[in-house]
Amino acid sequence: MRAGRSIGGACSRRGAVLLGGLAPFCMAAQAQPVESPQEVVLSELSVTGTGESTTGPVVGYRASRSATATRTDTALRDVPQSVQVVPREVLVDRQDVRLNDALTNVSNVQPGGTLQGRSDTFLIRGFRTQTYAIDGVLLNQANNFLSTQRDLADVERIEVLKGPASVLYGRGDPGGLINIVTRRPTLAPSGELTAQGGSFGFARLQGTVSGALPGTEGFAGRVSFAAQDDPTFRNYGDRSNSRTFVAPAFSWTPSPDTRVEFLAEITRQDSQYDEGLIARNGRVPLDNIGRYYGTGNSRYWGESNFITLRAEHDLSPDVTLRQIVNVQSGAFDVFAARATALNAAGTLVTRRGSIVNSTFASVDTQSEMVAKFDLFGLRNTFLAGFEYTNGYRRPISQQTVSTTTTSFFDPVPRIAFGAFTFLNDLKQKNDLYGVYLQDQIDLGYGLQLLLGTRVDFGSQFYFSRTAASRTIPPEQELFGFSPRVGLIYRPIDPLTFYASYTTSFKPQTDNVFGATNPPPETGVQYEGGARYDLIPSLLTVSVAAFSIARQNVSVSDPNNTGFSLITGEQRSEGVEVDLAGEILPGWKIIGGLGVLDAKIAKDTTFAVGNRLVGVPEFSGSFWSTYQVQEGALRGLGFGFGATYVGSRFGDLNNSYRVGAYTRLDAAVFYDFDRYRFAVNARNLTDARYIEQPFNQFNNLPGAPFSILATLTARM
């Protein structure tokens, strides 16, 4: 195994100092508070009554501001695109320890598979994405997935921008962008320690401590950490899944107009390589959800390192400069037995051995300017930015020539491994530059216009070598143009209508069979929607309708070769509704409903009209809690939630389907003094279902009824 190392830098959202040696191309303007709502001309410049910031905690379940969609401090009602926020309070009440679980609260977002227990993938508006951003910085663009599963110990809020986001983030998937906002250091001392234990031997310890550091005025630090062991309900024998995570963070405010932030995250993961259940005769049998077709020594080890330095400086009350530097690195090793075929009778499973080693690293720098000014009598919030990214990835894969078979119904966790032979070697390196401009313009009469454009250019070296083909191709020149237009109309204060047009651009990162320089993927979305405050500043409902087209899509080879293929066009159209906030004092709710028609629109490999993998036609979820506000029972709380996911196809051939399911969850918790005790129960009815279909041999079942007990002590 090769351990990757990373160093990096980033700037704070509230000020910017250009770092030495970096091009001072871009600048940024800070949002300013105003005296009264009547004076607000762009809501991006207004301050909510709660004083919420785009990086700080959210009070309750309803967020009012975000920087994910605009890179400026903007009220969510003034974003012409669907943005949903899952605050930390939701994660705590639900005791979510997986990113997939946290995203259950967002409409038209489904778990897309764990890549055999290695990482997280998601389906957003019907399209798979295997990456996300941390504090506005995307993961390594040369990697097709992060080498570890995301820990939530240092997460302040999770924001989902629906639809393409390439105008601000460059490469990306058309379904949407997940942005994880981390917990910032505080000058006031604070801390907490949480111990958890639950069904199937689950154990976890996590904590955080924050406060001012001695010796320098305005200097604060925070350290968040977590360690967990999870044997799970799957029949691995005596093997388990473990993960450790530590995230130091520092902030420094040398003067009122200058802020600097530093964040580091280090994750180590050692887990069972688990492909889940196998489809047979058009369905996935659920008679034994613990059935495991791998071997006891099928293991996955991964590490990921993420470091960001962010600095901002206010040149004036109306102009702010921002500089971000980020460095990432990581590695993973796989040694596994993988299912590759099922005999005609459906009784025997063919397996092969697989060894994969991979390393990756990247550097990302962003220079921005935000300025606010009046032009022709109209109020403008203008963003200009320059981004440079350089990343590489190199995995080496081998497989055995022949292996032993095992029973479909009673698999044996043993295999006769032969001599491993060379399969393929993929080397990829991206060198990309991006220039982006955005203007938020208040047109008056309740109208706001958002205009944005981005140009990405650079090169990609893509070398997929097999035993039969070892020709080294030339570098491929890359170019992407990503426009964005959005219009907002607010006829009355609590109601907002919007419409937008956005595009996406993404260089290929999968190992495409027979391709030297595969064409980049592109996408376009049309969206219209509305937001309405059912209870001002407390409860908001949002509605959106959209249509997305995606071209040059990379998909897994249906012949199970281990490679990918470039297909034609996929299309997703749908409607979604999201609700978040407080109904009555102490009574909070978050949830959403989604309807999707996601299918193949053009192709020569798969049948046109086939539905996309893992996408239900209808899905919905809600989570609600009530906590007693006064009296002898003050601090006692209860929670209840339900998740419904419709039936889904497991491959693009639509050769098998997994059934719909409904999962019921509940919680009881009690806050007293500086402590919280909670018991969370998941899957109350012990329903059996497939949570994440991926292909015929990769179908992850949902966990049966389980209990999680949590004790938290706070400073």
N, C-alpha and C positions, 0 to 999 in steps of 0.2 A: 504494500500500500504506500501511496505517496501522499504525504501531508501537504496541503496547499497553505499558503500564507497570504494574507492581504493587509494592506494598509490603505487608508483613504482619508478623504476630507469632505466637509460639507459646511454650509452656512446656515445661520438661523433664519427663520421666516420674518423676523422683525428688524433686520438691519443688514448691511452688507459691506464687507471689506474685500476688495479684489486681492486674491492671493498672488504672490510674486511669481512671474514666469508664465501666467495665464493671460490669454488675450482678453483685454477689457472691452469686448465687443458689445456686451449687453448691460443694461441697467434696469432698475426696478423702483416703483413708487409705492410707498406704504399707504394703506388705508387710514384715513383720519376720522376720529370721532366728530360728530356734529352736535349742536346744541339741542335741536329738536327735530322730530320726524319731518316737519314741513320743509326743513332746509335740505333734506336729502335729495340729491339729483340722481345719484347712482347708488343703489342699495349696497353695492360692493363697498361703499365708503361709510355705511352706517354701522352703528354698534348696537347689538341687541340689549334688551333690558337685563339679561343675565350676565352680560359681559363675556360671553363665550368667545373663545378664539379658535382658529382653525387647527391648532395643535394641542389645545388644552382639553381638560375633562369636559364631558357633556353632563349637565344636570338632568337626570332622568333618562328616558328612552328616546327623546326627540332632539336631534341636532338642528341648529339653525344656520350654521355657516360651514363652508368647506373651501379648500384651495385646490382640491384634486382636479376639478373640471376646468379651472381658469388659471391656476398658479397665482391667483390673487385672492385676498381675503374677501370672499363674496358670499352674500346671503344665498342659501339654497334656492329660494324663490326667484332669484335673478340669474339662474343657470338654465339655458335653453336646451337641456338634455337631462335625462333621468339620473339622479344621484341618490343613492341610499346609504345611510350611515348606521353602523351597528356600534353603539357606545360601549365602553368598558362595563358599565353597570349591567348591561344585558349579559355579557360574558360571565360576570360574577354571579348573577341570579341563576343563570342556567348551568353554571359550572362547566362551561365549554372548555375542553382542552385540545380540540382539533379545529383547525381553520375551517374545514368543511362543515363542522357543526355550527360554527358562528354564522356562516353564510346561509344556513337554512332559513334565517329570518328575512332573507331578501327574495323578492319575487323573481321567477324565471332564472334562478341560479340553482344548479344541482351539482352534487359531487361527481366528478368525471373519472374517478379511478385514482388509486394510490400508486400506480406503476409498480405493482407487486410489492407494496409496502415501502417503497423508496421515498416518494414525494407526494405532493398534492396537485391534483388537476381539477378543473372546474368546467362546467358547462354554463355559459352566460348567454342568454337569449338563443340557445340552441347550438352555440359554437364552442368547441373545446379551447381552453387556454391553459397552458402549463407554466405560466409565469405570473408575476405580480410585481408591484413596486413597494419600496419601503421609504417612507417620507419623501415620496415623489421621484425616487430613483428606481428605474426598472432593473431587474436582475440581468445578469450577463446576457447580452443579445446573441452570443454565439452558442449558448447552451439551450437545449430544448426542454430542460426541467432543472429545478434546483435539486441538489444532491441530498437534502435533508427535508423532513417535514417541518413545517413552521410551528414554533412554540409561541404561546400567547402570553408569556409572563410579562413582557414589556410593552404590550399593546394597549394604547389609549383608546383607539377607535379604528374600525375597519370601514373603509369607504369604497363603494362600488359605483363606478361611472359606467353607465350602460351605453353600449355602442362604441364605435371607433374613437380612439383618442390620439391618433397619430399626429394631429396638428401640434400637440404640445409634447408628446412623448416619443415621437418617431416610430420605430418598429413596434408592432402590437397587433393583437387579434381584434377582429371586428365586433365580437360579441360584447366586449367591455374590458375595463381595467379595474383590478383590485389594488387599492392603495392602503397599506398598513401604516398608520400614524402611531409612532412610539411615544412612550411616556417621557416627558421632559424632566430634567432636574429642577428642584425647587429650593429656594433659599430657606424657607421654613422647614424645620426638621420633620420628617415623616417616615414611616416604615410599616411593613406588615410581613407576617410569616404565615404561610398556609400549609397545612398537612392534610393529605387526602388518602383515603383507602376505600376500595370498592370491590365489586364482584370480579371473579376470575383472577384474583391476586393483584389487581391494579393498586399501585402505590405511587404517590407523587409528593414532592416537597418543593415549594416555590416561595419566593420572597422578593422584596424590594426595600431599599433604604435610600433616602434622599435628604439633602441638607446643604447648608453653606459649608464651604471648605475654608480652613483658616489660612491666613497669610495674605490673601488677595481679596479686596472688596469686590463684590459682585460675582464671585466665583462659586459655583454650586456643582454638586455631583450627585449621581444616582447610579446604583448598581442593582440590576434585576437578574434573578437566576432561577433555574428550575432543574430538577432531576426526576425522572420517572422510570418506572419499570412496569411493563404491561404484558403479561402472558397471554391475554385475550381468551376468547372462547374457542378459538381454532385449535385443532388437535396437532400441536407441534411437538408433543411430548414434554420434556422438561426445559425446552428452550423458551426464551422470552424476547420482548422488544424493549430496548432501553434508549433513553435520550438524555443528554445533558446540554444545558444552555446557560450562557452568561452574557450579559449586555451592560457594560459600563457606559455611562453617558456623562458629559460635562457641559456646562454652559458658563459663559463669561460675558459680563456687561461692563466693559471698561468705562463707558460713558452712556448717557441717555440715547445717543443716536447710533451706537455701535453694539452689535450682538454677535457672539460667536458660539457655535454648538459643535459638539463632537459626539459621535455615536459609534459604538463597536458592538458586533454580535458574533458570537462563536458558538457553533452547534456541532455536536458529535452524536452520531446515531449508529446503533448496532441492532439490527432487526432480522426477523425471519423473512426470507424471500417467499412471498405468498401470492400465488396467482388466483386464489379463490376456487370457485366451483366451475364445472364444465357443462356446457350446454349439450343436450341430447334430445333428439327427436323434436326439435323446435322449441324446447323450453329448458329451464335449469331446475333439476330436481332439488327440492328443499327438505327431503326426508331426513337428511343429516347435514346441518349447516356447518358442522365442524370438520367435515371431510376434507382431507389435505392430500394433494397429489405430489407434493414435493418430498424432500428428504430432510432428515434431522440436521444435516450439515449444509442445507441450502440457506446461505446467509447473505446479508447485505450490510456493508459498512459505508458510511458516508460522513463527510465533514463539509461545512460551509462557513466562510468568514466574510463579514460585511462591515466595512468601516467608512464613515462619512464625516467630512468636515464641512461645515456650512458657516459662512460669514455674511453679514449684511451691514450696510452703513447708509444712513440717511444723509444725502447731500443737502437736502432741504426738507421742509414739511411735505413737499409734493414729489420728490424724486428719491428713490432708494436704489442702491446697487446691491446685487446679490451674487455670490460666488459659491459654487458647490463642487467639491471633489470627492469622488467615491472610488474605492478599490475593492474588488471582490476576488475571492479565490476559493477553491474547493477541490474535492476529489471523491471518488467512490470506487469500491470493489464489489463485484458480484461473483459468487460461486453457487450455482444452483442447478437443480434438475427441473426442466420445464416440459410441460405437456405440449405435444406437437400434433397429435392425430388421435382419432378414435376409430376403431374398426367398424365395419359395416353393421355388425350386430349390436354395437354400442356397449360392449362388455369389457374391452381392453383399451387402455390408454398407452400410447407410445410417448416416451419421454427422451429428452436429450440433455446432456450436460452442457453448461454454459459458463464461461468465464469472461467477465467484462471489467476492464480497468479504465478509468477516465480521470483526467485532470482538466481544470479550466481556470481562467483568470481574466479579469477585465479592469479597465480604467474608464471612468466616466467623469467628464467635467462639464459644468453648466454655468454660463455667465449670463446674467439677466439684468434688465432695467425695467422698473415699473414707474410710470410717471402719470400724474393726473393734471389735466389742464382743460381750459375752455378753448374751443375752436369753432368759429362761426356761430357763437352763442350756444354751442352744445357742449355738455360735460363729457370728457373722455377719460378713461383709464386705459393707458397704453402699455403693452408688454412687448419687449424685444428681447430675443434670446439667441444664444449660440451654444450648441452642444457638440462635444467630441467624444466618441466612444471607440474603444479599441478592445476587442475581446477575442479569446481563442478557446478552442475545445479540442481534445484529442482522446477519443475512446478506442480501445482495441478489444475486439471480440473474437472468441474462439468457440468451437463446439465439437462434440464427439462425433465420430463417424457412425457408431452404432451404440444402442443402449438396450436395456431390458424394458419390457412392458409391465403394466400393473393392472389390477382389477379396477374397473370403473366404480363398483359399489363398495369395495373393501380394499382401498389402495394400501400398498406396503411401503413404508418409509425407507426403503433401501433401493439402491441402484448399483449396477455393475458398470462403473465408469471405465471407458477405454482411454486410449491416448488422445489427448486434445489436439485438434488440427486447426490451422488458420482459417478463419471465416472472412473477416473484413477488418479494415483499418480506416477510420474516418478522421480526417484532420480538417478543421475549419477555423478560419480567422476572418474577422470583420474589422474594417477600418472605416468608420462613418462620421460624417459631419452633418450637422443640422442647423438650419437658420429658420427661426420662427418669429412671427409677428402676430399680435392680437390687439384688438381695440374694442372696448366696451363703451358704447356711446348711448347717452341718455337723449332720446329724441323729443322728450316732453309728451304730455298728454297720456302718460302711462305706458309709453313705448320705449323699449330699449333694443338696441341692435348690437349683436356680437359678430365681428368679422375676424377671421384668422386664416393664416396660411403658413405652410412649412415646406421647405425643400430639404430633402436628404440626399446626400451624394457621397460616394466613396467606393470602396472595393471589397470584394469577398473572395477569399481563397477557399475552395471547396474540393477536397480530394477524398473520394470514396474508393478505396482500393479493395479488390477481391483477389482470390487466388488466380482467377482467369483474366483479370484486367488490372494492370498496374500503371497505366498511362497517367502522368501528372499533367493536369489541365492548366491553362493560364488563369490568371486572376480575372474575376468577373467585375466589370464596372456596374455599380448600382446607382439608381436614381429613382427618387420618389417625390411626388408632389401631392400635398395633403391640404386641400382647402376646407374651410368650415364657415358656415353661415348660420346664425341663429337670431330669431326675433321673439321678443317677450312683450306681452301686453297685459297690464294690470288695470282692469276697469274699476275695481274697488280694492281696498287694501288687503283683505284676506284672500283674494282670488287672483291667480296668475295663469295665463295661457301662454304656450310657447310652441315654436316650430323650429326645426333645425335640419341641416344637411351636413354630414360629416363623412370622412373617408379614412381608410387604414392602409398601411404599407408594412410588409414584414418580409425580410430575407428568409429563405428556407434554412432550417436548422436540422431537420430530420435526415436520416441516412437514406437517400432516395436511390432506388435500384436503377443502375445503368445511367445515372445522370452525373455529368461533370459539373455543370453550373446550372442548377434548376432555377426557373424564373421565380421572382419574389411573389408572395401572395398579396392580393389587393382586395379591398372591400369598400362598400359604400352603404350609407344608411340614411333613410328619411324617417324623421320622428316628429310626432306632435303630441302634446300633452297638456296637463293642467295640474295645479296644486291649489289646495283650499285649506285654510285653517279652520277646522271645525270648532276648535276652542282657541282663540288667539293666544299665541306664544306657548301653547300647551299641547295641542293635538292637531296633526296635519295629515291629510290624505292626498296622495298623488296618483295620477292616472296617466298612462302613456300608451300610444299605439306606434308601431314601427314596422319598417321593412328593410332588411339587410340582404345584400348580395355579396358573395365571397367567391373570388376566382383563384385558380392555381392552388388548390387546396391539397396539402400533403396528408395522406391517410395510410394506415397500415395495409400492407400487401395481404389480400384475402387468401393467398396461398401459404400464408404463415412462414414466409422466408426469413423474417426478421428485418426486412427492409420496408421502406415506404414507397408509395406511388404518388405522382402528381395527377390529380383529377381535375375536372372541369369547373363547374359552378355549383355552389350550394346557396340556397335561399331560405331565410327565416322571416316569418311575418307573425306578429302577435300583438296582444294587449296585456297590460299588467296594471295592478293596483297595489299600492303600499300604504300602510298606516303606521304611525308611530307617535307616541306621546303619553299624556296623562289624562284619564277620563275624569276622575275625581281625586282629591287629595289622597295619596297613597296607592291609587289604582292605576297601573301603567300597562301599556300594551304595545306590541310591535308585531308586524306580520305583513303578508302579501299574498296575492293571487296572480297566477299567470296562465295565459292561453297561448300556445305556440303551434305554428305550422312550419316545421323545419324539414326540408327535403332536398334531394338532389335535383337541380334545375337543368344542368347540361353535363354530359359525361359520355365516355366510350367504354369505361371499365365496369361501372355499376349502372343499374337500370334507373332511368330518369323517373322521378316520382317517389323513389324509395325514401323513407324517413331517415333522419340522421340518428347516429348512435346515442342511446341513453337519453333521448329527449322526449318527455311526456307531452301529450297534447294539453293536459291540464295539471296544474300543481298549485299547492297553497299551504301556508303555515301561519300559525300565530302563537305568541307566547304572552301571557299576562300574569302579573303579580299584584297582590294586595298586601300592604303592610299596615298594621294597626298604628295609628298616629298618636293616640293619647290613652290614658287610663292604665290600669294594672297590666294589660297585655301589650303595652306599647313596645314596638320592636319585633313583635311576632309577625311573620309574613308567610304567605302561601303563593305558590305559582302553579300554573297549569298551561299546557301547550299541546297542540296537535299539528301533525305534518301529514299531508296527503300528496302522494306522487302517483300519477297515472301510469299505465303500462308503457313499456319502452321496448324498442328493438335493440338487439345487442351487436349488430354489425350492419354495414352498409348494404349487404345483400338482403337484409331483413329476413335471414334464414331462421332466426329464433327470436322469441319475445319473452321478456320478464314481466311478471304481473304487477298490478297496482298494489299499493299498500297504504295503510293509515297507521301512524305511530303516535301514541299518547304518552306525554311526559308530565311529571309533576315534581313539586319541590315544597319543602317546608324549611323555614330558616328563622333564626332568632338573633337579633342584635342586642347585646347587653354590654354596658361599659365599653371596653375596647375590644370586644370579642364578637365573632359571629360563628354560630354553629348552624350547619345546613345539612339536610339530607335530600338528595336528588334521586328520583327514580325515572328511568328511561324505558320506553317500550312496555307500558303497564300491562298490555294484553298479551305480551310475549308473542307478537306477530312474527312470522317467518317471511322474509322478503329479501330480494336482491337490491342492495343500496347502490352499487356502482357496476353496471355492465360495461365491458370494455371490448371484448371479442369472445369467440366461442370458448376459449380456454382461460379467460380472465373475467370472473364475475364474483365480486366481493359481496358476501351476504351481510345483512345488517345484524347488529348484536341483539341477542335475546334480552329478556327482562334483566335489568341490572340496577344496582344500588351504588351510590357514591356518597360517602360521608366526608364532610369538610369542616375543619376547625381553623379559623383565622384569628390571629392576634395582631392588633394594630398599636402603633406608638401613640 
